[in-house]
Amino acid sequence: MARSCPCPLQPAMLLGSPSFPNAIAWSDDNLIAVASAHLVTILRPDLPIGPRGVIKVSPSEPLPVGFVERKDLPSGCLLPMALYRDDKPVVRSISWSPLGMAANSGCLIAVCTYEGHVKIYRPPFCDYCAEWIEVVDITKQLYEYLKCTDFQGTGIASDVSDVLNNRSCLLKNASDQMDSLSNTNGKVLKKMPENHLLPLISADQYASRSAMLCSLVVSWSPLLHVESESYPIPNICASVSLLAVGGKSGKISLWRFHPPECYTIQDGKVPTTVKFVGLLQAHNSWVTTISWLLFAFDSSNPQILLATGSSDGSVKIWLGDNEKLLKSSAVDQTSFSLLKEVITVNAVPVSVLSVTLHSQYPSKMLLATGKVSGSVEVWLCDMSSREFDKLGSYDAHDFVVTGLAWAFGGRFLYSCSQDNLVRSWILHENRLDEVTIFSDMPCSDSSICTSRDAFDSCFGVAVSPGNLVIATVHCFDVEKLNRMYEGRFLRAAIEYFWIGGLQVNVKLKSPFSCYIEENSSVPEKDLTYWGNNIIWSLNQYQCLDKPLVLRDIIAALLAFKDNNSKYLERLLIKWISSTFLPSHIDLPPEKVLPLVSSSLADISSRLLHLLNIICRRVMLAELDADQITRTNRKVQNLEGSCPAMEKEIAKWKEILLSSERELRERLVGFSFSAFQTNMSHPETDPSQCGWYPVGLAQMEQWIALDQEHLREPLKSIASKVTHEKRFLTSKCSAVESCSFCAASVPFESPEFGFCQGEDCSSGNDNRHRLLRCSVSMQVCPITPIWYCVCCQRSGFRLAPEQLFRMSSFHLDSDFSTKSSSQAVSSKPLCPFCGIVLQRQQPDFLLSPIPV
């Protein structure tokens, strides 16, 4: 079956021009945001001319920080503000939150404008519009806090809500005093405007207060885990994320964001929980760039680092106090301590910086800094010894460095500048060497709508979740565009490069040599690099905290499938063999899949999810979801297929079905164990357990239909549950009715059901086809339900978090007492693919595609 080229390398045109560094950002759910003029444009990298989201920035009213005498306006500190006349709003900085912070389990985005205002937006998942929705105004909340503390940045307010209460009290007292004065004089005074309560301050005070409220850069931290006795089961970790906002005063305000208590795709008014953590006096001049890094090499004591750069040329590394950052309910100004001033104050301002963990040494950090002069410096920090070593300083560009990004665990560094250059560097021991920026890719389409000669400057570089693609944003030189067409509306473009085939330190002898066809369009050496880099990328997803977003990996694999199917299969077999099987087992490729199929119970759920995604989206891309999940396993005739192709499809379909059956057994076993635990503790309120099993009757029917493939322990626990729930028939009923005609719906398949509608005499079938929930196997309601874009299953129940964290599955008494007793609801994740579920959107609206 012919397929179009999957390489997402076509450029995307923009209607506004970026003006500041780091103007492009790639989210954890595979969306790209670009800050261009007064807009933030949000799009999918694989649909450059497809649907887009947008955030429109409007001029903001100045915050009332106080009054100054007119004669003070020409003073040195106020003169720039008095002369400022540009009222056009411009986006200065953007940053994506980790996945799961929005009400639909997506990402939030922080937007900082040139006026210094910071707001948080969420996707319009149930609003059916392109414009994103504002949920929090950070600047207003900071203003209320500072006003309560008389703009000293210190106080005892526990959060912004306390500040608001204090401010209300102050206003009430002032009003009471005016009423008293009015009664005393026997006159009725008109109500005075709130601004009349503001004090008369000096020019220096006004400039200082304005600087404290004027933000320049925003940055979200990775997800941080905090143990809470109240969440909702003891010893289960909750997650939070910190937002750092740097300003002109040199201070950084820190905000703690909590994920929603429950996720939804129906209610768009779920409040965003945010608490003010404190202020950090990071520098004595403007904070121009911020970057976070989570050190988790010591799992018992993960450390959060904050790297900051300033217009005075200094760069500092700060070590966070987890106890104060994550658990304290009071504002604390000592949440961070200075670990190292990497670069002291000098005459060259710092424009961007980027930090990452060293791929070979988990206790080491790599820091890259870019300056206005065009130079790039690289530092290596050993956290165990607290030693910082400068690896080198490079005259990388002729103008200000506007973007830096590490890839492949610090093996590659990408830099860009206003000189319109994007340069690629490889880290060799203690030095950087420049390499070609892109790598060859089968069937890649390098054609663009407008000549690259029209690019004028570059304002950022971002790396894809799988590290195989980089995205850059360039401004156009309007004078070089056709003034009749492009020059009238085009201002910038996003450009993509494949980087998965870049040279790495591996032996040139390829393990795939005998599978490389003579007519392959990619040299053998490059295929070796591609293979090793793709396996490295896949292995990064074994970390349970890394969201399963494999769009770039799957696009690369599909391109190799079209160009060299034997190479692709050998690559995947090598990955499966090295990841799923013990290291001492060395088998020929044809025996790997059968051995994996027979040992699925010993494989973690995360690896099974990876395997399922690869099978569905790559090896079985020719089949639709119904063809794969159909109960009979006979391969359907495909256009242009041959017996050898059908045999290959049958092989991969068999391991996919076996893997999905294993995951379904885990879910059913978990549900039965949780039910038994709840029955043994009837005094416990199920609503306080975080997760309660539903659909037990349907699960029992599934077991009865699939007896030949199920293991005996699961059958045994199912029989016990059947006996115990005889007294709960009202809660565990197997009788279901159609949502459209109220006819009964018998259980025939865990995927879907048909109601028992009457057949017309003419032979027309009036039965309705109904979807079943992928978690509970119950018939789904008509209301909006969760949807998996990978396996195309739906659901209205969520699976327990422990299902996705299982390292293996063996039903025994230990499993029943430990796992089910601490079951909590997870993010809306597909139990078969592990990716984030979402609301199914029409094609004309923006929707993330992680695979």
Disulfide bonds with the S-S distance in Angstrom:
none
